[in-house]
Amino acid sequence: MRWPQDSEGWPITAQSRMILHRPHRWHVQEMGDGPTLILLHGAGGATHSWRGLMPILAHSFHVIALDLPGQGFTQSGARQRSGLEGMSADIAELIAAEGWLPAALIGHSAGGAIALDLALRIARPDMRIVTLNAALSNFSGVAGWLFPRLAKLLAMTPFTADLFAATASSTASVTRLIEGTGSKLPPEGIALYQRLVSDRAHVDATLAMMSQWSLEDLLAQLGRIENRTLMLTGARDRAVPPEVSERAAARMPHAQVRKMPGLGHLMHEEAPEDVAEVITAFLAE
């Protein structure tokens, strides 16, 4: 999406700004005072997913949400850096350049994997990590061989993003996509995702992220993450089962898991007050 041309009606744009830090032009939203929290959305999402949680956390914290490269309003300047390691390295450099000293990193789905990778890069033992339905599982068997190659093929094929944006962006299609994750959103939430899915550049960046995504190095290093970590899971999540976070936490020295009943993959959009309460209590411990 283009900034500011496409920003009308987008959540929290009064707190938006653009930061040119090579190789990307970052869209960042910032509000509140206190210890700094950095919010990292999942694949195919944007800062809009924090529209309910961010203002609640801003009562006690300095909260920063950013769009991942090429997604939302962030303009990617290096498409080949769309995988976990490239994104994590670029976000770490942005954090350092801006002088942010995060008290915690909070990541949803693929953003949870990025948060854990950042913990290894930033190397601040006092910084805490919160993941929401962290996407920390590789595909197994034939799917493990086929999916990365299929994603790469789609990402390299001309007009794939245009075709997806044209065929999958109806209200009914987006509603099915959301409900397929185990979450239910009100019409205004569906409309925001519909805007994203309708945008060719956003879809193309999401395909590039899928095609370059690999968890092997991160999973091998989970035991090195010394930061206190809270892994929240939605009991109704059909995209990333709670067992994924449970297995990851068992390999980490200071990780705990808490299951949120009645919530799906987009738990922070379904029940921001409940999620904020749990996060705030964890950070206050």
C-alpha positions in Angstrom: 0.0 0.0 0.0 1.1 3.6 -0.6 1.8 6.1 2.1 0.0 8.5 2.5 -2.4 7.9 -0.5 -3.9 4.7 1.0 -3.9 5.7 4.6 -7.4 7.1 4.9 -9.4 5.0 7.4 -6.4 3.0 8.5 -6.1 2.5 12.3 -3.9 4.8 14.4 -2.4 6.7 11.5 -2.2 9.8 13.7 0.7 8.0 15.4 2.3 6.9 12.1 5.6 8.1 10.6 8.0 6.8 7.9 11.6 6.1 8.6 14.1 5.7 5.8 16.7 3.2 7.0 18.2 1.2 4.2 17.4 -1.0 2.6 13.7 -0.2 3.5 11.4 2.7 4.0 9.7 1.7 7.3 6.1 2.5 8.4 6.1 2.8 12.2 3.4 3.7 14.7 4.4 5.0 18.1 2.5 6.0 21.2 2.7 6.1 25.0 5.5 6.7 27.6 7.4 4.3 29.7 9.5 1.2 28.9 9.6 0.4 25.2 7.7 -2.4 23.7 8.1 -3.4 20.0 5.2 -5.1 18.2 5.9 -7.4 15.3 2.9 -8.6 13.2 2.7 -12.0 11.4 3.0 -12.8 7.7 0.5 -11.0 5.5 -0.5 -8.7 8.3 0.3 -5.1 9.2 0.2 -2.6 12.1 -3.6 -2.7 11.9 -3.6 -6.0 13.8 -2.5 -4.1 16.9 -5.3 -1.5 16.8 -7.0 -2.8 19.9 -4.0 -3.9 21.9 -1.6 -1.1 21.2 -3.6 1.8 22.9 -4.2 -0.3 26.0 -0.5 -1.1 26.4 0.3 2.6 25.7 -1.3 3.5 29.1 1.9 2.1 30.7 4.5 1.7 28.0 6.1 3.4 25.0 4.8 1.1 22.2 6.2 0.9 18.7 4.6 -1.2 15.9 6.1 -1.5 12.5 5.1 -3.0 9.2 7.4 -5.8 8.0 9.3 -5.1 4.7 7.0 -4.8 1.7 3.9 -5.4 3.9 1.4 -2.8 4.9 3.0 0.6 4.3 6.6 -0.4 4.6 8.4 -0.2 1.2 10.9 -3.0 0.7 14.2 -2.0 -0.9 15.6 -5.5 -1.0 13.2 -8.3 -1.9 15.9 -10.9 -1.4 15.9 -10.0 2.4 12.3 -11.2 3.0 13.2 -14.3 5.0 13.5 -14.7 8.7 17.2 -13.9 9.0 17.1 -10.9 6.6 14.1 -9.3 8.2 15.4 -9.9 11.7 18.8 -8.4 10.8 17.2 -5.3 9.2 14.9 -4.8 12.2 17.8 -5.1 14.6 19.6 -2.4 12.6 16.6 -0.2 12.7 16.2 -0.6 16.4 19.8 0.4 16.9 19.7 3.3 14.6 16.6 4.8 16.3 18.1 4.3 19.7 15.2 2.1 20.9 16.0 0.1 24.0 13.2 -2.5 24.1 12.0 -3.8 27.5 10.1 -6.4 25.5 9.5 -7.7 22.0 6.0 -8.9 21.3 5.4 -11.0 18.1 2.4 -12.6 16.6 2.7 -15.8 14.5 5.7 -15.3 12.2 6.4 -12.1 14.2 7.0 -14.4 17.2 9.8 -16.2 15.3 11.2 -12.8 14.4 11.1 -11.7 18.1 13.0 -14.8 19.2 15.6 -14.4 16.5 16.0 -10.7 17.5 16.6 -11.8 21.1 19.7 -13.6 19.9 20.8 -10.6 17.9 20.2 -7.9 20.5 21.6 -10.0 23.3 20.0 -8.1 26.3 19.2 -10.7 29.0 16.8 -8.3 30.8 14.6 -7.9 27.7 11.5 -10.0 27.7 9.8 -11.9 24.9 6.1 -12.4 24.4 4.8 -14.5 21.5 1.2 -14.9 20.4 0.6 -18.2 18.6 4.2 -18.2 17.5 4.8 -19.9 14.1 7.7 -22.1 15.1 6.9 -25.3 13.2 8.3 -26.5 9.9 6.2 -28.6 7.6 7.0 -32.3 7.7 7.3 -35.0 5.1 6.3 -34.2 1.6 4.9 -30.9 2.6 8.3 -29.9 4.0 9.8 -30.5 0.6 6.9 -29.2 -1.5 5.8 -26.0 0.3 9.0 -23.9 0.0 9.4 -24.8 -3.6 5.7 -24.0 -4.4 6.0 -20.7 -2.6 9.2 -19.9 -4.5 7.5 -20.8 -7.8 4.5 -18.6 -7.0 6.8 -15.7 -5.9 8.7 -15.9 -9.2 5.7 -16.2 -11.5 4.5 -13.0 -13.2 0.9 -12.0 -12.3 0.6 -14.4 -9.3 0.1 -11.5 -6.9 -2.4 -9.8 -9.2 -4.3 -13.0 -9.6 -4.5 -13.7 -5.9 -5.5 -10.1 -5.1 -8.2 -10.3 -7.8 -9.7 -13.6 -6.8 -9.2 -13.9 -3.0 -10.1 -10.3 -1.9 -13.9 -10.6 -1.8 -15.5 -10.1 1.6 -16.7 -13.8 1.6 -13.2 -15.1 0.7 -11.4 -13.0 3.4 -14.0 -14.0 6.0 -13.3 -17.7 5.2 -9.6 -17.1 5.5 -9.9 -15.5 8.9 -12.4 -18.0 10.2 -10.1 -20.8 9.0 -7.6 -19.7 11.6 -10.1 -20.3 14.4 -10.8 -16.5 14.9 -13.8 -14.4 14.4 -13.5 -10.7 13.6 -16.2 -8.0 13.3 -16.9 -6.5 9.9 -14.4 -3.7 10.3 -11.6 -6.2 11.0 -12.5 -8.2 7.9 -12.5 -4.9 5.9 -9.0 -4.1 6.9 -7.7 -7.5 5.9 -9.6 -7.2 2.7 -7.7 -4.0 1.9 -4.4 -5.8 2.4 -5.3 -8.8 0.4 -6.5 -6.5 -2.5 -3.1 -4.8 -2.6 -0.8 -6.4 -5.2 2.5 -5.1 -3.6 1.4 -6.4 -0.1 0.5 -9.9 -1.6 3.8 -10.0 -3.5 5.8 -9.2 -0.4 4.0 -11.9 1.6 4.7 -14.4 -1.2 8.4 -13.4 -1.1 8.4 -13.9 2.7 6.9 -17.3 2.3 9.4 -18.4 -0.4 12.4 -17.4 1.7 11.2 -18.5 5.1 13.3 -21.0 7.1 13.3 -21.8 10.8 16.1 -24.3 10.9 18.8 -22.0 12.4 16.4 -20.5 14.9 15.0 -23.8 16.1 18.5 -25.1 16.6 19.3 -22.1 18.8 16.2 -21.9 21.0 18.2 -23.3 24.0 20.5 -20.2 23.8 17.7 -17.7 24.4 18.1 -16.7 28.0 15.4 -14.0 28.0 12.3 -14.7 30.1 9.7 -15.6 27.5 5.9 -15.9 27.7 4.2 -17.9 24.9 0.5 -17.2 24.6 -1.5 -19.7 22.6 -5.2 -19.6 21.5 -7.0 -22.8 22.4 -9.0 -22.5 19.2 -6.0 -21.7 16.9 -6.3 -23.8 13.7 -3.3 -22.1 12.0 -0.6 -22.9 14.6 -1.7 -25.5 17.2 -0.8 -24.7 20.8 1.5 -27.8 20.9 4.0 -25.8 18.7 4.6 -23.3 21.4 4.7 -26.0 24.1 7.4 -27.9 22.2 9.5 -24.7 21.7 9.2 -23.6 25.3 10.4 -27.0 26.5 13.7 -26.3 24.7 14.2 -22.9 26.2 15.6 -22.3 29.7 13.2 -19.5 30.8 10.0 -19.9 28.7 6.4 -20.5 29.9 3.2 -21.2 28.0 -0.3 -19.9 28.7 -3.3 -21.1 26.8 -6.1 -18.6 26.2 -9.5 -20.4 26.1 -12.0 -19.5 23.4 -9.5 -17.6 21.2 -8.0 -18.4 17.8 -4.9 -17.4 15.9 -5.8 -13.7 15.9 -6.3 -13.6 19.7 -5.0 -10.1 20.1 -7.6 -8.8 17.7 -10.4 -10.9 19.2 -9.8 -10.0 22.9 -7.2 -7.2 23.2 -8.2 -6.4 26.8 -7.6 -9.9 28.0 -4.3 -10.3 26.1 -3.1 -6.9 27.4 -3.9 -7.9 31.0 -1.8 -11.1 30.7 1.1 -9.3 29.0 1.2 -6.5 31.5 1.2 -8.9 34.4 4.1 -10.8 32.9 6.1 -7.7 32.3 5.4 -6.6 35.9 6.8 -9.8 37.4 
